[in-house]
């Protein structure tokens, strides 16, 4: 009976000691992290403890769709870091942050960070989102001579899925049609077409194609097309340049003609003077006779 009580008493003490030790260890991690495609992403984690100064074993596992976990990083204290894209930034410290190098779209997902110390075990769940900033929209126009309509096309590529909004003179319009396709690299290529009547366009109109970031609720990038005015100005400049070229060529030909005539006159003058002298000598000779 006394032995049984002693065993129970020892179990209670050990359990209390283990709970007491773990209560002094806290693992703090940033819950949601957004990484940029092809750039390094930091998973910020740290140990908060008055006893533990560093880790014994760190493991990062990715949650798969089948609810299984795949280990993507594992490191024991004092061991060399594995040769992959994930490293621990400051070994042998209470900063146990990890760095994912050259982040890829396939890195996106939910991870479990497991930390083992001399005082116990802790784990945290981290959600990693990957973003590829959208490119500056490429805005073009196409005139349909049959229907006298103009199609304004806006195209951009990035990740994740975004929306294209059209603004006419600063006012949002819903008359456009948009569609998206996934590129071989996994990015989203979004195209939007705004159709307008040629007669509705004035010299004061401005058309803006803006990329709306759904997750952040902000316009990420935009491009403006000002009433085809720049195109008209380019055409006018080209015409004026051609006129200038023709004027210069004409002046050149005129100067060349004047130079040729002057040379001919200069060459013919000595012959005329010689003929005059011969004629005068003949007259004098006839006078003497």
C-alpha positions, 0 to 999 in steps of 0.5 A: 500500500505504501509503495503504491502511494509512493509511485502515485506521488512520484508520477504527480511530481514528474507531471508537475515538473514537466508542466512547470518546465514547459510553461517557461517556453513559448514559441512565437511565430508570425501566423500569415506570411506573404512572400514575393516570387523569386525573392527570399521569404522570412518565416519569423519565429522566436523562443521566449523563455527564461531557461531555454536559450536555443533549440534542440531540434527544429522541424518544418512540415508542409500540410498536404491536401490529403491531410498528411504532412511532408517534412521540408526542413529538419535541423538538430542543434550543432548539426550542419544545415541541409542543402536546400532552399530553407535555412535557419537564419541565426543558429544557436540563438533564441531567434529560430526564424527560417528563410525560404530562398527564391520563393516559388509558387509551389511553396504556397500553403500551410506549414507546421513549425515544431520546436523541441528544447530541453524544457519540452515541445512547442509547435505553431501553424504558419500560412505562406502566401506567394505573390507575383506583382502584376506587370504594367498593363499593356493597353492597345486599341483596335478600330473596327471599320465595319461597326465603327467601334473601338476595342480597348484591350488591357493585358497584364500578368501576375499572381494571385488572381486579380481583377481589371477595372476600367475608368473613363474620365475617372469614373468606374465602368462595368461595360468591359469583358474580362477573362484569365488564363494560367501561364506555363509558369503558373502565373495569371494572364488577365485580359480585359476588353472595353468596347466604345463607339468611335463617335463617343470619343472626344479629345478630352476623354481619358481611359484607365486600365487598373489592376485590382488586388483582391486580397489587399483591396488596393489598385496594384498598378494602372495604365492610362490611354488619353483619347488616342491624342498621343497617336494623332500627335505622333502622326502630325509630327511625322507629317511635319518631319516629312515636309521639312525633309522635302523642303531641305532636299528642294533647297539643296537641289536649288543651291546645286543648280545655282552653283552649276550655273555660276560655274558655267558662267565663270568658265565661259567668261574667258572665252568671251573676252578672248573673242572680243580681243580678237575682234578688236584687233581685226578692226584695228588692222583694217583701219591701218590698211 
